[in-house]
């Protein structure tokens, strides 16, 4: 599995409706791709936004990275929406969870 951490800051006065529409379209494409696992979005009080995306392999992530519509939206993001961003591609060293519902934790 690979985990992508996408950290962004938005320009002042952006068209938030347009950004939301693009984000929904990107989610529709990514979530239909082989190897997609999950996507979550968070906003911090200091104005930073963080998206966490999981794919099952580096190859499936590369297919998403290279998708032509995704590449076009990346360019539009740099031009119209973001003051800056950072992408981190990570491989989990360990994964476990607690579930108060009584199911066995994952190792």
C-alpha positions in Angstrom: 0.0 0.0 0.0 1.0 3.6 -0.6 -0.3 6.6 1.3 -0.3 10.0 -0.3 -0.4 13.1 1.9 -1.4 16.2 -0.1 -1.0 19.4 1.9 -2.3 22.7 0.3 -3.0 26.3 1.1 -5.6 28.2 -1.0 -5.2 31.5 -2.7 -7.5 34.3 -1.3 -10.7 34.8 -3.3 -10.7 31.6 -5.2 -13.9 30.2 -6.8 -14.7 27.7 -4.1 -17.6 26.2 -6.2 -15.3 25.5 -9.1 -12.7 23.9 -6.7 -15.5 21.7 -5.2 -16.7 20.6 -8.6 -13.1 19.7 -9.7 -12.5 17.9 -6.5 -15.7 15.8 -6.9 -14.7 15.0 -10.5 -11.2 13.9 -9.4 -12.7 11.7 -6.7 -15.0 10.1 -9.2 -12.1 9.2 -11.5 -9.7 8.2 -8.8 -12.2 6.0 -6.8 -13.0 4.1 -10.1 -9.4 3.3 -10.8 -8.0 -0.1 -10.0 -6.0 -0.1 -6.8 -7.8 2.9 -5.2 -8.5 2.3 -1.5 -9.6 5.5 0.2 -9.6 9.3 0.3 -10.2 11.7 3.2 -9.9 15.5 3.4 -9.2 17.7 6.5 -8.9 21.4 7.1 -6.7 22.8 9.9 -7.4 26.0 11.8 -4.3 27.6 10.4 -5.7 27.4 6.8 -3.8 24.3 5.7 -5.8 21.5 4.0 -4.7 17.9 4.0 -5.9 15.1 1.9 -4.9 11.5 2.6 -5.2 9.1 -0.3 -4.4 5.4 -0.3 -3.7 3.1 -3.3 -2.8 -0.5 -3.2 0.5 -0.1 -5.0 3.0 2.3 -6.5 1.9 1.2 -10.0 -1.8 2.1 -9.3 -0.7 5.4 -7.9 1.4 6.1 -11.0 -1.7 5.4 -13.2 -3.6 8.0 -11.2 -0.7 10.5 -11.3 -0.5 10.1 -15.1 -4.2 10.2 -15.8 -4.6 13.0 -18.4 -7.6 14.7 -16.8 -5.8 14.6 -13.4 -2.7 16.2 -15.0 -4.9 19.0 -16.4 -6.5 19.7 -13.0 -3.1 19.7 -11.4 -2.0 22.5 -13.7 -5.3 24.4 -13.0 -4.7 24.0 -9.3 -1.3 25.6 -9.5 -2.7 28.4 -11.7 -6.0 29.1 -10.0 -6.3 27.7 -6.5 -3.1 27.0 -4.5 -0.5 29.3 -3.1 1.6 26.2 -2.4 1.3 22.5 -1.9 3.3 19.5 -0.9 2.9 15.9 -1.9 4.4 13.1 0.2 4.2 9.5 -1.0 4.6 7.1 1.9 4.7 3.4 2.6 3.4 2.3 6.0 6.0 0.7 8.2 3.3 -0.8 10.5 -0.5 -0.7 10.6 -2.8 -1.5 13.5 -6.0 -0.2 15.0 -8.2 -0.4 18.0 -11.9 -1.1 17.7 -14.1 -0.7 20.8 -16.7 -2.9 19.1 -14.7 -6.0 20.0 -13.4 -6.9 16.7 -9.8 -8.2 16.6 -7.2 -5.4 16.0 -5.3 -5.5 12.7 -1.6 -6.3 12.9 
